[in-house]
């Protein structure tokens, strides 16, 4: 699991039908696991994302998915 700012990034890398790799990711705001949100996962600091691309190697998938996660965090929670 990777960390960026106050988020933990968990990635799942799997082969796709074309023999390349794709990665889905989940973000969790560090320390918010016990927050009392009732409306949904976002209220508890948890965000899930579908695969964001197809890559030649698992390392490429992890690297690019981490970049997507960082961009999403920066865009939604400021730098």
PDB file of N, CA, C and O in Angstrom:
ATOM      1  N   UNK A   1       0.844  -1.165   0.000  1.00  0.00           N
ATOM      2  CA  UNK A   1       0.000   0.000   0.000  1.00  0.00           C
ATOM      3  C   UNK A   1       0.897   1.238   0.000  1.00  0.00           C
ATOM      4  O   UNK A   1       1.847   1.341   0.776  1.00  0.00           O
ATOM      5  N   UNK A   2       0.573   2.159  -0.879  1.00  0.00           N
ATOM      6  CA  UNK A   2       1.335   3.403  -0.980  1.00  0.00           C
ATOM      7  C   UNK A   2       0.645   4.486  -0.157  1.00  0.00           C
ATOM      8  O   UNK A   2      -0.532   4.368   0.186  1.00  0.00           O
ATOM      9  N   UNK A   3       1.385   5.530   0.151  1.00  0.00           N
ATOM     10  CA  UNK A   3       0.821   6.674   0.872  1.00  0.00           C
ATOM     11  C   UNK A   3       1.135   7.941   0.105  1.00  0.00           C
ATOM     12  O   UNK A   3       2.206   8.081  -0.486  1.00  0.00           O
ATOM     13  N   UNK A   4       0.186   8.862   0.123  1.00  0.00           N
ATOM     14  CA  UNK A   4       0.374  10.175  -0.495  1.00  0.00           C
ATOM     15  C   UNK A   4      -0.415  11.164   0.330  1.00  0.00           C
ATOM     16  O   UNK A   4      -1.622  11.018   0.525  1.00  0.00           O
ATOM     17  N   UNK A   5       0.289  12.178   0.815  1.00  0.00           N
ATOM     18  CA  UNK A   5      -0.312  13.159   1.708  1.00  0.00           C
ATOM     19  C   UNK A   5      -0.982  12.427   2.862  1.00  0.00           C
ATOM     20  O   UNK A   5      -0.326  11.636   3.540  1.00  0.00           O
ATOM     21  N   UNK A   6      -2.264  12.665   3.107  1.00  0.00           N
ATOM     22  CA  UNK A   6      -2.905  11.961   4.225  1.00  0.00           C
ATOM     23  C   UNK A   6      -3.827  10.842   3.735  1.00  0.00           C
ATOM     24  O   UNK A   6      -4.845  10.546   4.361  1.00  0.00           O
ATOM     25  N   UNK A   7      -3.460  10.225   2.605  1.00  0.00           N
ATOM     26  CA  UNK A   7      -4.225   9.116   2.040  1.00  0.00           C
ATOM     27  C   UNK A   7      -3.364   7.869   1.903  1.00  0.00           C
ATOM     28  O   UNK A   7      -2.157   7.948   1.676  1.00  0.00           O
ATOM     29  N   UNK A   8      -4.005   6.723   2.046  1.00  0.00           N
ATOM     30  CA  UNK A   8      -3.388   5.440   1.729  1.00  0.00           C
ATOM     31  C   UNK A   8      -3.959   5.008   0.387  1.00  0.00           C
ATOM     32  O   UNK A   8      -5.164   5.118   0.160  1.00  0.00           O
ATOM     33  N   UNK A   9      -3.106   4.520  -0.502  1.00  0.00           N
ATOM     34  CA  UNK A   9      -3.526   4.102  -1.841  1.00  0.00           C
ATOM     35  C   UNK A   9      -3.315   2.597  -1.954  1.00  0.00           C
ATOM     36  O   UNK A   9      -2.193   2.101  -1.850  1.00  0.00           O
ATOM     37  N   UNK A  10      -4.410   1.885  -2.168  1.00  0.00           N
ATOM     38  CA  UNK A  10      -4.324   0.443  -2.366  1.00  0.00           C
ATOM     39  C   UNK A  10      -4.672   0.144  -3.821  1.00  0.00           C
ATOM     40  O   UNK A  10      -5.737   0.527  -4.305  1.00  0.00           O
ATOM     41  N   UNK A  11      -3.765  -0.543  -4.511  1.00  0.00           N
ATOM     42  CA  UNK A  11      -3.961  -0.860  -5.928  1.00  0.00           C
ATOM     43  C   UNK A  11      -4.111  -2.360  -6.123  1.00  0.00           C
ATOM     44  O   UNK A  11      -3.510  -3.166  -5.413  1.00  0.00           O
ATOM     45  N   UNK A  12      -4.933  -2.710  -7.108  1.00  0.00           N
ATOM     46  CA  UNK A  12      -5.085  -4.094  -7.526  1.00  0.00           C
ATOM     47  C   UNK A  12      -4.724  -4.160  -9.002  1.00  0.00           C
ATOM     48  O   UNK A  12      -5.415  -3.577  -9.838  1.00  0.00           O
ATOM     49  N   UNK A  13      -3.648  -4.868  -9.328  1.00  0.00           N
ATOM     50  CA  UNK A  13      -3.184  -4.994 -10.713  1.00  0.00           C
ATOM     51  C   UNK A  13      -3.553  -6.388 -11.215  1.00  0.00           C
ATOM     52  O   UNK A  13      -3.243  -7.396 -10.580  1.00  0.00           O
ATOM     53  N   UNK A  14      -4.225  -6.423 -12.373  1.00  0.00           N
ATOM     54  CA  UNK A  14      -4.635  -7.702 -12.964  1.00  0.00           C
ATOM     55  C   UNK A  14      -4.365  -7.688 -14.461  1.00  0.00           C
ATOM     56  O   UNK A  14      -4.379  -6.622 -15.078  1.00  0.00           O
ATOM     57  N   UNK A  15      -4.117  -8.866 -15.064  1.00  0.00           N
ATOM     58  CA  UNK A  15      -3.964  -8.916 -16.518  1.00  0.00           C
ATOM     59  C   UNK A  15      -5.324  -8.683 -17.184  1.00  0.00           C
ATOM     60  O   UNK A  15      -6.361  -9.087 -16.656  1.00  0.00           O
ATOM     61  N   UNK A  16      -5.307  -8.028 -18.343  1.00  0.00           N
ATOM     62  CA  UNK A  16      -6.553  -7.829 -19.084  1.00  0.00           C
ATOM     63  C   UNK A  16      -6.632  -8.822 -20.244  1.00  0.00           C
ATOM     64  O   UNK A  16      -5.726  -9.635 -20.429  1.00  0.00           O
ATOM     65  N   UNK A  17      -7.699  -8.760 -21.013  1.00  0.00           N
ATOM     66  CA  UNK A  17      -7.925  -9.719 -22.101  1.00  0.00           C
ATOM     67  C   UNK A  17      -6.881  -9.617 -23.206  1.00  0.00           C
ATOM     68  O   UNK A  17      -6.659 -10.585 -23.934  1.00  0.00           O
ATOM     69  N   UNK A  18      -6.237  -8.461 -23.343  1.00  0.00           N
ATOM     70  CA  UNK A  18      -5.239  -8.252 -24.398  1.00  0.00           C
ATOM     71  C   UNK A  18      -3.833  -8.652 -23.963  1.00  0.00           C
ATOM     72  O   UNK A  18      -2.881  -8.481 -24.725  1.00  0.00           O
ATOM     73  N   UNK A  19      -3.688  -9.182 -22.748  1.00  0.00           N
ATOM     74  CA  UNK A  19      -2.376  -9.585 -22.265  1.00  0.00           C
ATOM     75  C   UNK A  19      -1.582  -8.457 -21.643  1.00  0.00           C
ATOM     76  O   UNK A  19      -0.405  -8.626 -21.326  1.00  0.00           O
ATOM     77  N   UNK A  20      -2.213  -7.309 -21.465  1.00  0.00           N
ATOM     78  CA  UNK A  20      -1.570  -6.201 -20.770  1.00  0.00           C
ATOM     79  C   UNK A  20      -2.089  -6.190 -19.336  1.00  0.00           C
ATOM     80  O   UNK A  20      -2.685  -7.166 -18.882  1.00  0.00           O
ATOM     81  N   UNK A  21      -1.866  -5.096 -18.630  1.00  0.00           N
ATOM     82  CA  UNK A  21      -2.254  -5.029 -17.225  1.00  0.00           C
ATOM     83  C   UNK A  21      -3.072  -3.777 -16.969  1.00  0.00           C
ATOM     84  O   UNK A  21      -2.844  -2.728 -17.570  1.00  0.00           O
ATOM     85  N   UNK A  22      -4.030  -3.912 -16.063  1.00  0.00           N
ATOM     86  CA  UNK A  22      -4.801  -2.755 -15.635  1.00  0.00           C
ATOM     87  C   UNK A  22      -4.819  -2.739 -14.116  1.00  0.00           C
ATOM     88  O   UNK A  22      -4.635  -3.769 -13.467  1.00  0.00           O
ATOM     89  N   UNK A  23      -5.040  -1.566 -13.563  1.00  0.00           N
ATOM     90  CA  UNK A  23      -5.027  -1.436 -12.112  1.00  0.00           C
ATOM     91  C   UNK A  23      -6.185  -0.565 -11.655  1.00  0.00           C
ATOM     92  O   UNK A  23      -6.389   0.543 -12.150  1.00  0.00           O
ATOM     93  N   UNK A  24      -6.930  -1.089 -10.705  1.00  0.00           N
ATOM     94  CA  UNK A  24      -7.966  -0.313 -10.030  1.00  0.00           C
ATOM     95  C   UNK A  24      -7.348   0.166  -8.721  1.00  0.00           C
ATOM     96  O   UNK A  24      -6.387  -0.426  -8.228  1.00  0.00           O
ATOM     97  N   UNK A  25      -7.899   1.233  -8.165  1.00  0.00           N
ATOM     98  CA  UNK A  25      -7.344   1.678  -6.894  1.00  0.00           C
ATOM     99  C   UNK A  25      -8.417   2.169  -5.948  1.00  0.00           C
ATOM    100  O   UNK A  25      -9.516   2.550  -6.352  1.00  0.00           O
ATOM    101  N   UNK A  26      -8.062   2.148  -4.671  1.00  0.00           N
ATOM    102  CA  UNK A  26      -8.924   2.639  -3.606  1.00  0.00           C
ATOM    103  C   UNK A  26      -8.098   3.588  -2.755  1.00  0.00           C
ATOM    104  O   UNK A  26      -6.944   3.310  -2.430  1.00  0.00           O
ATOM    105  N   UNK A  27      -8.702   4.706  -2.403  1.00  0.00           N
ATOM    106  CA  UNK A  27      -8.049   5.672  -1.519  1.00  0.00           C
ATOM    107  C   UNK A  27      -8.743   5.634  -0.170  1.00  0.00           C
ATOM    108  O   UNK A  27      -9.968   5.548  -0.090  1.00  0.00           O
ATOM    109  N   UNK A  28      -7.957   5.699   0.877  1.00  0.00           N
ATOM    110  CA  UNK A  28      -8.493   5.807   2.225  1.00  0.00           C
ATOM    111  C   UNK A  28      -7.788   6.943   2.930  1.00  0.00           C
ATOM    112  O   UNK A  28      -6.559   7.003   2.965  1.00  0.00           O
ATOM    113  N   UNK A  29      -8.568   7.832   3.485  1.00  0.00           N
ATOM    114  CA  UNK A  29      -7.984   8.932   4.243  1.00  0.00           C
ATOM    115  C   UNK A  29      -7.417   8.338   5.526  1.00  0.00           C
ATOM    116  O   UNK A  29      -8.142   7.707   6.295  1.00  0.00           O
ATOM    117  N   UNK A  30      -6.143   8.536   5.755  1.00  0.00           N
ATOM    118  CA  UNK A  30      -5.471   7.970   6.927  1.00  0.00           C
ATOM    119  C   UNK A  30      -6.132   8.471   8.202  1.00  0.00           C
ATOM    120  O   UNK A  30      -6.362   9.669   8.368  1.00  0.00           O
ATOM    121  N   UNK A  31      -6.435   7.538   9.101  1.00  0.00           N
ATOM    122  CA  UNK A  31      -7.004   7.895  10.388  1.00  0.00           C
ATOM    123  C   UNK A  31      -8.502   8.105  10.392  1.00  0.00           C
ATOM    124  O   UNK A  31      -9.070   8.373  11.451  1.00  0.00           O
ATOM    125  N   UNK A  32      -9.180   7.992   9.232  1.00  0.00           N
ATOM    126  CA  UNK A  32     -10.619   8.234   9.190  1.00  0.00           C
ATOM    127  C   UNK A  32     -11.447   6.958   9.276  1.00  0.00           C
ATOM    128  O   UNK A  32     -12.666   7.015   9.110  1.00  0.00           O
ATOM    129  N   UNK A  33     -10.848   5.852   9.520  1.00  0.00           N
ATOM    130  CA  UNK A  33     -11.591   4.602   9.544  1.00  0.00           C
ATOM    131  C   UNK A  33     -12.699   4.551  10.572  1.00  0.00           C
ATOM    132  O   UNK A  33     -13.676   3.825  10.391  1.00  0.00           O
ATOM    133  N   UNK A  34     -12.567   5.300  11.638  1.00  0.00           N
ATOM    134  CA  UNK A  34     -13.568   5.284  12.702  1.00  0.00           C
ATOM    135  C   UNK A  34     -14.544   6.447  12.619  1.00  0.00           C
ATOM    136  O   UNK A  34     -15.408   6.598  13.483  1.00  0.00           O
ATOM    137  N   UNK A  35     -14.409   7.269  11.582  1.00  0.00           N
ATOM    138  CA  UNK A  35     -15.314   8.411  11.450  1.00  0.00           C
ATOM    139  C   UNK A  35     -16.746   7.936  11.284  1.00  0.00           C
ATOM    140  O   UNK A  35     -16.989   6.908  10.652  1.00  0.00           O
ATOM    141  N   UNK A  36     -17.676   8.656  11.831  1.00  0.00           N
ATOM    142  CA  UNK A  36     -19.069   8.199  11.875  1.00  0.00           C
ATOM    143  C   UNK A  36     -19.882   8.677  10.683  1.00  0.00           C
ATOM    144  O   UNK A  36     -20.892   9.355  10.871  1.00  0.00           O
ATOM    145  N   UNK A  37     -19.482   8.353   9.480  1.00  0.00           N
ATOM    146  CA  UNK A  37     -20.284   8.713   8.311  1.00  0.00           C
ATOM    147  C   UNK A  37     -21.339   7.655   8.048  1.00  0.00           C
ATOM    148  O   UNK A  37     -21.052   6.460   8.103  1.00  0.00           O
ATOM    149  N   UNK A  38     -22.553   8.086   7.764  1.00  0.00           N
ATOM    150  CA  UNK A  38     -23.643   7.146   7.518  1.00  0.00           C
ATOM    151  C   UNK A  38     -24.120   7.175   6.070  1.00  0.00           C
ATOM    152  O   UNK A  38     -24.764   6.222   5.631  1.00  0.00           O
ATOM    153  N   UNK A  39     -23.832   8.227   5.315  1.00  0.00           N
ATOM    154  CA  UNK A  39     -24.397   8.386   3.975  1.00  0.00           C
ATOM    155  C   UNK A  39     -23.675   7.560   2.919  1.00  0.00           C
ATOM    156  O   UNK A  39     -24.268   7.265   1.881  1.00  0.00           O
ATOM    157  N   UNK A  40     -22.444   7.181   3.133  1.00  0.00           N
ATOM    158  CA  UNK A  40     -21.713   6.418   2.124  1.00  0.00           C
ATOM    159  C   UNK A  40     -20.240   6.370   2.426  1.00  0.00           C
ATOM    160  O   UNK A  40     -19.768   6.952   3.403  1.00  0.00           O
ATOM    161  N   UNK A  41     -19.507   5.659   1.562  1.00  0.00           N
ATOM    162  CA  UNK A  41     -18.079   5.481   1.774  1.00  0.00           C
ATOM    163  C   UNK A  41     -17.310   6.790   1.784  1.00  0.00           C
ATOM    164  O   UNK A  41     -16.369   6.938   2.564  1.00  0.00           O
ATOM    165  N   UNK A  42     -17.686   7.755   0.930  1.00  0.00           N
ATOM    166  CA  UNK A  42     -16.952   9.020   0.871  1.00  0.00           C
ATOM    167  C   UNK A  42     -17.007   9.740   2.209  1.00  0.00           C
ATOM    168  O   UNK A  42     -16.053  10.426   2.579  1.00  0.00           O
ATOM    169  N   UNK A  43     -18.110   9.595   2.941  1.00  0.00           N
ATOM    170  CA  UNK A  43     -18.210  10.221   4.258  1.00  0.00           C
ATOM    171  C   UNK A  43     -17.230   9.606   5.243  1.00  0.00           C
ATOM    172  O   UNK A  43     -16.886  10.230   6.247  1.00  0.00           O
ATOM    173  N   UNK A  44     -16.785   8.410   4.972  1.00  0.00           N
ATOM    174  CA  UNK A  44     -15.810   7.749   5.848  1.00  0.00           C
ATOM    175  C   UNK A  44     -14.397   7.859   5.295  1.00  0.00           C
ATOM    176  O   UNK A  44     -13.491   7.184   5.785  1.00  0.00           O
ATOM    177  N   UNK A  45     -14.192   8.699   4.283  1.00  0.00           N
ATOM    178  CA  UNK A  45     -12.860   8.908   3.741  1.00  0.00           C
ATOM    179  C   UNK A  45     -12.373   7.784   2.855  1.00  0.00           C
ATOM    180  O   UNK A  45     -11.166   7.569   2.746  1.00  0.00           O
ATOM    181  N   UNK A  46     -13.285   7.057   2.214  1.00  0.00           N
ATOM    182  CA  UNK A  46     -12.921   5.927   1.354  1.00  0.00           C
ATOM    183  C   UNK A  46     -13.474   6.186  -0.046  1.00  0.00           C
ATOM    184  O   UNK A  46     -14.655   6.493  -0.208  1.00  0.00           O
ATOM    185  N   UNK A  47     -12.608   6.061  -1.058  1.00  0.00           N
ATOM    186  CA  UNK A  47     -12.986   6.322  -2.444  1.00  0.00           C
ATOM    187  C   UNK A  47     -12.458   5.190  -3.314  1.00  0.00           C
ATOM    188  O   UNK A  47     -11.274   4.860  -3.244  1.00  0.00           O
ATOM    189  N   UNK A  48     -13.325   4.586  -4.137  1.00  0.00           N
ATOM    190  CA  UNK A  48     -12.917   3.483  -5.010  1.00  0.00           C
ATOM    191  C   UNK A  48     -12.997   3.918  -6.467  1.00  0.00           C
ATOM    192  O   UNK A  48     -13.897   4.665  -6.852  1.00  0.00           O
ATOM    193  N   UNK A  49     -12.049   3.445  -7.275  1.00  0.00           N
ATOM    194  CA  UNK A  49     -11.969   3.812  -8.686  1.00  0.00           C
ATOM    195  C   UNK A  49     -11.794   2.562  -9.541  1.00  0.00           C
ATOM    196  O   UNK A  49     -11.091   1.634  -9.143  1.00  0.00           O
ATOM    197  N   UNK A  50     -12.428   2.531 -10.714  1.00  0.00           N
ATOM    198  CA  UNK A  50     -12.256   1.403 -11.633  1.00  0.00           C
ATOM    199  C   UNK A  50     -10.884   1.488 -12.306  1.00  0.00           C
ATOM    200  O   UNK A  50     -10.177   2.479 -12.130  1.00  0.00           O
ATOM    201  N   UNK A  51     -10.502   0.473 -13.065  1.00  0.00           N
ATOM    202  CA  UNK A  51      -9.225   0.541 -13.790  1.00  0.00           C
ATOM    203  C   UNK A  51      -9.153   1.795 -14.658  1.00  0.00           C
ATOM    204  O   UNK A  51     -10.139   2.189 -15.282  1.00  0.00           O
ATOM    205  N   UNK A  52      -7.981   2.414 -14.689  1.00  0.00           N
ATOM    206  CA  UNK A  52      -7.811   3.692 -15.389  1.00  0.00           C
ATOM    207  C   UNK A  52      -6.964   3.579 -16.653  1.00  0.00           C
ATOM    208  O   UNK A  52      -6.586   4.601 -17.225  1.00  0.00           O
ATOM    209  N   UNK A  53      -6.661   2.379 -17.096  1.00  0.00           N
ATOM    210  CA  UNK A  53      -5.875   2.239 -18.320  1.00  0.00           C
ATOM    211  C   UNK A  53      -5.366   0.825 -18.484  1.00  0.00           C
ATOM    212  O   UNK A  53      -5.597  -0.039 -17.638  1.00  0.00           O
ATOM    213  N   UNK A  54      -4.671   0.602 -19.582  1.00  0.00           N
ATOM    214  CA  UNK A  54      -4.074  -0.689 -19.875  1.00  0.00           C
ATOM    215  C   UNK A  54      -2.583  -0.460 -20.122  1.00  0.00           C
ATOM    216  O   UNK A  54      -2.210   0.399 -20.920  1.00  0.00           O
ATOM    217  N   UNK A  55      -1.733  -1.226 -19.439  1.00  0.00           N
ATOM    218  CA  UNK A  55      -0.296  -0.970 -19.456  1.00  0.00           C
ATOM    219  C   UNK A  55       0.474  -2.239 -19.783  1.00  0.00           C
ATOM    220  O   UNK A  55      -0.014  -3.346 -19.558  1.00  0.00           O
ATOM    221  N   UNK A  56       1.674  -2.075 -20.313  1.00  0.00           N
ATOM    222  CA  UNK A  56       2.486  -3.201 -20.782  1.00  0.00           C
ATOM    223  C   UNK A  56       3.002  -4.094 -19.652  1.00  0.00           C
ATOM    224  O   UNK A  56       3.098  -5.309 -19.825  1.00  0.00           O
ATOM    225  N   UNK A  57       3.333  -3.513 -18.509  1.00  0.00           N
ATOM    226  CA  UNK A  57       3.875  -4.298 -17.402  1.00  0.00           C
ATOM    227  C   UNK A  57       3.132  -3.958 -16.114  1.00  0.00           C
ATOM    228  O   UNK A  57       2.514  -2.898 -16.019  1.00  0.00           O
ATOM    229  N   UNK A  58       3.185  -4.847 -15.123  1.00  0.00           N
ATOM    230  CA  UNK A  58       2.568  -4.533 -13.835  1.00  0.00           C
ATOM    231  C   UNK A  58       3.178  -3.280 -13.190  1.00  0.00           C
ATOM    232  O   UNK A  58       2.471  -2.498 -12.555  1.00  0.00           O
ATOM    233  N   UNK A  59       4.498  -3.096 -13.358  1.00  0.00           N
ATOM    234  CA  UNK A  59       5.140  -1.902 -12.795  1.00  0.00           C
ATOM    235  C   UNK A  59       4.612  -0.630 -13.441  1.00  0.00           C
ATOM    236  O   UNK A  59       4.381   0.366 -12.757  1.00  0.00           O
ATOM    237  N   UNK A  60       4.419  -0.660 -14.773  1.00  0.00           N
ATOM    238  CA  UNK A  60       3.829   0.500 -15.459  1.00  0.00           C
ATOM    239  C   UNK A  60       2.431   0.781 -14.919  1.00  0.00           C
ATOM    240  O   UNK A  60       2.071   1.934 -14.683  1.00  0.00           O
ATOM    241  N   UNK A  61       1.648  -0.272 -14.725  1.00  0.00           N
ATOM    242  CA  UNK A  61       0.286  -0.110 -14.207  1.00  0.00           C
ATOM    243  C   UNK A  61       0.313   0.535 -12.829  1.00  0.00           C
ATOM    244  O   UNK A  61      -0.467   1.447 -12.557  1.00  0.00           O
ATOM    245  N   UNK A  62       1.202   0.070 -11.959  1.00  0.00           N
ATOM    246  CA  UNK A  62       1.297   0.644 -10.608  1.00  0.00           C
ATOM    247  C   UNK A  62       1.740   2.102 -10.654  1.00  0.00           C
ATOM    248  O   UNK A  62       1.171   2.952  -9.970  1.00  0.00           O
ATOM    249  N   UNK A  63       2.756   2.387 -11.462  1.00  0.00           N
ATOM    250  CA  UNK A  63       3.294   3.748 -11.553  1.00  0.00           C
ATOM    251  C   UNK A  63       2.241   4.731 -12.076  1.00  0.00           C
ATOM    252  O   UNK A  63       2.045   5.801 -11.500  1.00  0.00           O
ATOM    253  N   UNK A  64       1.575   4.364 -13.157  1.00  0.00           N
ATOM    254  CA  UNK A  64       0.585   5.265 -13.749  1.00  0.00           C
ATOM    255  C   UNK A  64      -0.660   5.399 -12.877  1.00  0.00           C
ATOM    256  O   UNK A  64      -1.256   6.474 -12.807  1.00  0.00           O
ATOM    257  N   UNK A  65      -1.052   4.322 -12.218  1.00  0.00           N
ATOM    258  CA  UNK A  65      -2.215   4.380 -11.337  1.00  0.00           C
ATOM    259  C   UNK A  65      -1.917   5.258 -10.129  1.00  0.00           C
ATOM    260  O   UNK A  65      -2.783   6.010  -9.682  1.00  0.00           O
ATOM    261  N   UNK A  66      -0.711   5.172  -9.601  1.00  0.00           N
ATOM    262  CA  UNK A  66      -0.324   6.061  -8.500  1.00  0.00           C
ATOM    263  C   UNK A  66      -0.379   7.516  -8.955  1.00  0.00           C
ATOM    264  O   UNK A  66      -0.816   8.384  -8.200  1.00  0.00           O
ATOM    265  N   UNK A  67       0.062   7.789 -10.182  1.00  0.00           N
ATOM    266  CA  UNK A  67       0.004   9.158 -10.709  1.00  0.00           C
ATOM    267  C   UNK A  67      -1.442   9.642 -10.805  1.00  0.00           C
ATOM    268  O   UNK A  67      -1.736  10.787 -10.460  1.00  0.00           O
ATOM    269  N   UNK A  68      -2.354   8.771 -11.276  1.00  0.00           N
ATOM    270  CA  UNK A  68      -3.780   9.135 -11.330  1.00  0.00           C
ATOM    271  C   UNK A  68      -4.299   9.436  -9.929  1.00  0.00           C
ATOM    272  O   UNK A  68      -5.009  10.422  -9.728  1.00  0.00           O
ATOM    273  N   UNK A  69      -3.954   8.602  -8.973  1.00  0.00           N
ATOM    274  CA  UNK A  69      -4.416   8.799  -7.597  1.00  0.00           C
ATOM    275  C   UNK A  69      -3.912  10.131  -7.048  1.00  0.00           C
ATOM    276  O   UNK A  69      -4.673  10.866  -6.417  1.00  0.00           O
ATOM    277  N   UNK A  70      -2.647  10.448  -7.280  1.00  0.00           N
ATOM    278  CA  UNK A  70      -2.082  11.713  -6.803  1.00  0.00           C
ATOM    279  C   UNK A  70      -2.814  12.895  -7.429  1.00  0.00           C
ATOM    280  O   UNK A  70      -3.133  13.867  -6.744  1.00  0.00           O
ATOM    281  N   UNK A  71      -3.083  12.809  -8.749  1.00  0.00           N
ATOM    282  CA  UNK A  71      -3.799  13.897  -9.431  1.00  0.00           C
ATOM    283  C   UNK A  71      -5.195  14.077  -8.855  1.00  0.00           C
ATOM    284  O   UNK A  71      -5.644  15.207  -8.664  1.00  0.00           O
ATOM    285  N   UNK A  72      -5.888  12.973  -8.576  1.00  0.00           N
ATOM    286  CA  UNK A  72      -7.242  13.057  -8.038  1.00  0.00           C
ATOM    287  C   UNK A  72      -7.220  13.693  -6.647  1.00  0.00           C
ATOM    288  O   UNK A  72      -8.046  14.552  -6.339  1.00  0.00           O
ATOM    289  N   UNK A  73      -6.284  13.274  -5.821  1.00  0.00           N
ATOM    290  CA  UNK A  73      -6.174  13.842  -4.473  1.00  0.00           C
ATOM    291  C   UNK A  73      -5.878  15.334  -4.556  1.00  0.00           C
ATOM    292  O   UNK A  73      -6.517  16.130  -3.868  1.00  0.00           O
ATOM    293  N   UNK A  74      -4.912  15.725  -5.394  1.00  0.00           N
ATOM    294  CA  UNK A  74      -4.561  17.141  -5.537  1.00  0.00           C
ATOM    295  C   UNK A  74      -5.743  17.962  -6.048  1.00  0.00           C
ATOM    296  O   UNK A  74      -5.981  19.071  -5.570  1.00  0.00           O
ATOM    297  N   UNK A  75      -6.483  17.423  -7.018  1.00  0.00           N
ATOM    298  CA  UNK A  75      -7.609  18.159  -7.604  1.00  0.00           C
ATOM    299  C   UNK A  75      -8.767  18.317  -6.623  1.00  0.00           C
ATOM    300  O   UNK A  75      -9.476  19.322  -6.660  1.00  0.00           O
ATOM    301  N   UNK A  76      -8.960  17.345  -5.758  1.00  0.00           N
ATOM    302  CA  UNK A  76     -10.117  17.369  -4.870  1.00  0.00           C
ATOM    303  C   UNK A  76      -9.825  17.848  -3.457  1.00  0.00           C
ATOM    304  O   UNK A  76     -10.746  18.209  -2.724  1.00  0.00           O
ATOM    305  N   UNK A  77      -8.569  17.854  -3.071  1.00  0.00           N
ATOM    306  CA  UNK A  77      -8.217  18.256  -1.714  1.00  0.00           C
ATOM    307  C   UNK A  77      -7.113  19.303  -1.687  1.00  0.00           C
ATOM    308  O   UNK A  77      -6.503  19.527  -0.642  1.00  0.00           O
ATOM    309  N   UNK A  78      -6.849  19.943  -2.810  1.00  0.00           N
ATOM    310  CA  UNK A  78      -5.834  20.990  -2.878  1.00  0.00           C
ATOM    311  C   UNK A  78      -4.437  20.451  -2.673  1.00  0.00           C
ATOM    312  O   UNK A  78      -4.239  19.329  -2.206  1.00  0.00           O
ATOM    313  N   UNK A  79      -3.460  21.291  -3.039  1.00  0.00           N
ATOM    314  CA  UNK A  79      -2.062  20.868  -2.892  1.00  0.00           C
ATOM    315  C   UNK A  79      -1.509  21.341  -1.586  1.00  0.00           C
ATOM    316  O   UNK A  79      -0.345  21.083  -1.280  1.00  0.00           O
TER     317      UNK A  79
END
